[in-house]
């Protein structure tokens, strides 16, 4: 509970007060992985790693 309102303490930084952006990223990754359902765990991890490294 002590970290619930942390974004108020650091107004000079851009900290979102919701996790909507993070949820959107996870939803996009899930949809990419779901399309390629036959991937092994190793290849799935590579797909996620490449997606994150290219996007962010």
Secondary structure, DSSP 8 states (H G I E B T S, - for coil): -TTTTHHHH-TTS---SSSHHHHHHHHHHHHHHHHTTT--HHHHHHHHHHHHHHH-
